[in-house]
Amino acid sequence: MAFATISLIAPAIEPWFWLAIFVFCAYVIAKVATGKYFLHGFFVSLFNCVWIIAVHVAFAKTYTANHIEMATSMPPPLSTHPRIAMLVTGPIIGILSGLILGLFSLIASKIVKKKELA
């Protein structure tokens, strides 16, 4: 997603891709983790946040060209420095995503059946 969100996926449909990724990750976490499902989901999103921020900062010109509304919605100091804006807002989005994936993982752990060892 880090590379796909730069120019391939339109901002209007990006949330649907994230929803599919969260559901998939929550399923895998529920299936594989032995406990602490919320924390597993939270930390997966934090790690993912670092990766996405790095890619978006590296390709900031292309990203902002394809996400005009994001660039123009920032307050004046951040709107003129897109890389700094990404470094500031990225971790906040990562934490919020972590809370969502953590919750999804916790819910999935209640639904998904683990494979029983014979």
C-alpha positions in Angstrom: 0.0 0.0 0.0 2.9 2.4 0.7 3.8 2.5 -3.0 0.2 2.0 -4.3 -1.1 5.1 -2.5 1.5 7.3 -4.1 -0.1 7.3 -7.5 -2.0 4.2 -8.3 -4.9 4.2 -5.8 -7.2 7.2 -5.8 -7.7 8.9 -2.4 -11.5 8.3 -2.7 -11.2 4.5 -2.8 -8.1 4.2 -0.6 -10.2 3.6 2.6 -11.8 0.5 1.1 -8.3 -1.0 0.4 -7.4 -0.2 4.0 -10.5 -1.9 5.3 -9.7 -5.1 3.3 -6.1 -5.0 4.7 -7.3 -4.5 8.2 -9.8 -7.4 7.9 -7.1 -9.7 6.4 -4.5 -8.7 9.1 -7.0 -9.2 11.9 -7.8 -12.6 10.6 -4.1 -13.6 10.4 -3.4 -12.2 13.9 -6.4 -14.0 15.3 -5.3 -17.3 13.7 -1.6 -17.1 14.5 -1.2 -15.1 17.8 -1.5 -16.9 21.1 -2.9 -13.9 22.9 -2.7 -10.2 23.3 -4.5 -9.8 20.0 -5.1 -6.0 20.4 -1.4 -5.4 21.0 -0.4 -7.5 18.0 -2.7 -5.5 15.8 -1.6 -2.2 17.3 2.1 -2.9 16.8 1.6 -4.3 13.3 0.1 -0.9 12.4 2.9 1.0 14.1 5.5 -0.9 12.1 3.5 -0.4 8.9 3.3 3.4 9.7 7.1 3.6 9.7 7.3 1.9 6.3 4.5 4.1 4.8 5.9 7.3 6.1 9.4 6.5 4.7 8.0 5.7 1.2 5.7 8.8 1.2 8.5 11.1 2.3 10.8 9.6 -0.3 8.2 10.2 -3.0 6.7 13.4 -1.6 6.4 15.3 -4.8 4.5 12.5 -6.6 2.4 11.8 -3.5 1.3 15.5 -3.0 0.6 15.8 -6.8 -1.9 13.0 -6.5 -3.3 14.0 -3.1 -3.9 17.8 -3.6 -6.7 17.9 -1.0 -4.3 16.5 1.6 -1.6 19.1 0.8 -4.0 22.0 0.7 -5.8 21.1 4.0 -2.7 21.5 6.1 -2.2 24.6 8.1 0.4 27.1 6.7 3.6 25.9 8.1 2.9 22.3 7.1 1.3 23.0 3.8 4.5 24.5 2.4 6.6 21.6 3.7 4.9 18.3 2.6 7.7 16.1 4.0 7.4 17.6 7.4 3.7 17.4 7.3 4.0 13.7 6.5 6.5 13.2 9.4 4.1 15.0 11.8 0.8 13.5 10.7 2.0 10.0 9.8 2.6 8.8 13.4 -0.8 10.1 14.4 -2.5 8.2 11.6 -0.4 5.2 12.5 -1.6 5.3 16.1 -5.2 5.7 15.0 -4.8 2.8 12.5 -3.2 0.8 15.3 -6.2 1.3 17.5 -8.5 0.2 14.7 -6.4 -2.9 13.7 -6.1 -3.8 17.4 -9.8 -3.7 17.8 -10.4 -5.7 14.6 -7.8 -8.2 15.8 -9.5 -8.5 19.2 -12.9 -9.0 17.6 -11.5 -11.5 15.1 -10.0 -13.5 18.0 -13.5 -14.0 19.3 -14.8 -15.2 15.9 -12.0 -17.1 14.3 -11.4 -20.7 15.4 -7.8 -21.7 16.0 -6.5 -24.9 14.5 -6.4 -27.6 17.2 -3.1 -29.5 17.6 -3.5 -33.3 17.4 
